[in-house]
């Protein structure tokens, strides 16, 4: 068992969050223009036409609530999809306005975060409390901005096996829910690994993490190119959730619920850049 193994709620031994990066047209617009979203630049629409709905079906079959990280631009272009996510009681969290590289925004970063926050709040009907960096890229000021905007958690780092808390110089806190690349479908599907290899990899990763009682952050995408939106890949998600869920002591939570519980029960904090 890992020396850092925390006490999970109600005697549980392994906490799992299922997260979905909603990335639709905003991803493709990094390579082309809106009037050219055709051919290989149409995978974002695939996610909205088919992939999202398959993943919602899988989650519904497992009675699981997931967290969807949604770029505000994509939310505005696909309101029916956001409505469906909320109708199944999933969490809607933020992922920039149009998948901006926050490491290069400089003085425009705060305004961009505020714009995305306001737009997503209007569309979803409530303010998001979680954020995930587009492409995993932040600036040294990003977390301080998020804290100022009232965010409970971030889920962009890859530096620990457990959630942890960071605290600003002003004493305000934010919870980090770390990811891991090999539990991100795009890491394996982008280089065209087969669905059988993905399932095998996820099971092996889960087995090791379960044996130490760590935090498991599964990251999915709705898209059909590097995501889990296609039928055979949605089946992989279904099989993995069945596999993980039958292990004693495993519990599933939204990122909001996981971060709230962690903040209340593991309040130790480390400094955050401001």
GIVENQUI-V733713 format. One record per pair of residues at least 6 apart in sequence whose C-alpha atoms are under 7 Angstrom apart, sorted by the first residue. I is the first residue (numbers start at 0). J is the second residue. D is the distance in whole Angstrom. If there is no record, write none. Layout:
I/J/D
I/J/D
//
This chain:
0/210/7
0/211/4
1/211/5
4/212/6
4/213/7
11/248/4
11/249/6
11/250/7
12/212/5
12/248/5
12/249/6
13/209/6
13/212/5
13/213/6
13/214/6
13/248/6
13/249/5
13/250/6
14/213/7
14/214/5
14/215/6
14/249/6
14/250/5
14/251/6
15/214/6
15/215/5
15/216/6
15/250/6
15/251/5
15/252/6
16/65/7
16/215/6
16/216/5
16/217/6
16/251/6
16/252/5
16/253/6
16/254/6
17/65/5
17/66/6
17/216/6
17/217/5
17/218/6
18/65/6
18/66/5
18/67/6
18/217/6
18/218/5
18/219/6
19/66/6
19/67/5
19/68/6
19/218/6
19/219/5
19/220/5
20/67/6
20/68/5
20/69/6
20/219/6
20/220/5
21/67/6
21/68/6
21/69/5
21/220/6
21/221/6
22/43/7
22/69/7
22/70/7
23/43/4
23/44/6
23/46/7
23/73/6
24/43/5
24/44/7
24/73/6
25/72/7
25/73/6
25/97/5
25/98/6
26/98/7
27/40/6
27/43/7
42/222/6
42/223/6
42/224/6
43/222/6
45/222/6
45/223/6
46/221/5
46/222/4
46/223/6
46/228/6
47/80/7
49/228/7
50/221/5
50/222/6
50/223/7
50/228/4
50/229/6
51/221/5
51/228/6
53/228/7
53/233/7
54/228/7
54/233/6
57/237/6
58/64/7
64/88/7
64/89/5
64/252/7
64/253/6
65/89/5
65/90/6
65/253/5
66/89/6
66/90/5
66/91/6
66/92/7
66/253/6
66/254/6
67/90/6
67/91/5
67/92/6
68/91/6
68/92/5
68/93/5
68/94/5
68/131/7
69/91/7
69/92/6
69/93/5
69/94/5
70/93/6
70/94/5
70/95/5
70/96/5
70/97/6
70/98/6
71/95/7
71/96/5
71/97/7
71/115/5
71/118/6
71/119/5
72/96/6
72/97/5
74/81/6
75/122/7
90/253/7
91/127/6
92/127/5
92/128/6
92/129/5
92/130/6
93/127/6
93/129/6
93/130/5
93/131/6
94/130/6
94/131/5
94/132/6
94/133/6
95/112/7
95/115/6
95/132/7
95/133/7
96/111/7
96/115/5
98/133/5
99/133/6
100/133/6
100/136/6
101/108/7
101/136/6
101/137/5
101/138/6
102/136/6
102/137/5
102/138/4
109/144/6
120/126/4
120/127/7
128/150/5
128/151/5
128/152/7
129/150/6
129/151/6
129/152/5
129/153/6
129/255/7
130/152/7
130/153/5
130/154/6
131/153/6
131/154/5
131/155/5
132/155/6
135/155/6
139/272/6
140/272/6
140/273/5
143/167/7
143/272/7
143/273/5
146/171/7
146/172/7
146/173/6
150/173/7
151/173/5
151/174/6
152/173/5
152/174/4
152/175/6
152/258/6
153/174/6
153/175/5
153/176/6
154/175/6
154/176/5
154/177/6
154/178/7
155/177/6
155/178/7
156/177/5
156/178/6
157/177/5
157/178/5
157/179/6
158/177/7
159/177/6
160/213/6
160/214/6
161/177/7
161/213/6
161/214/5
162/174/7
162/175/5
162/176/5
162/177/6
163/174/6
163/175/5
164/172/7
164/173/6
164/174/4
164/175/6
164/266/7
164/267/7
164/268/5
164/269/6
165/172/6
165/173/5
165/174/6
165/268/5
165/269/5
165/270/5
165/271/5
166/172/4
166/173/6
166/268/6
166/269/6
166/270/5
166/271/5
167/270/6
167/271/5
167/272/7
167/273/7
174/258/6
174/262/7
178/216/6
180/186/6
182/201/6
182/217/5
182/218/6
183/217/6
183/218/4
183/219/6
184/218/6
184/219/5
184/225/7
184/226/6
184/227/7
185/225/5
185/226/6
187/197/7
188/225/5
188/226/7
189/225/5
194/232/6
194/235/7
198/235/6
198/239/7
202/239/7
219/226/6
219/227/6
220/226/4
220/227/6
220/228/7
221/227/6
221/228/5
222/228/5
223/229/5
227/233/5
//
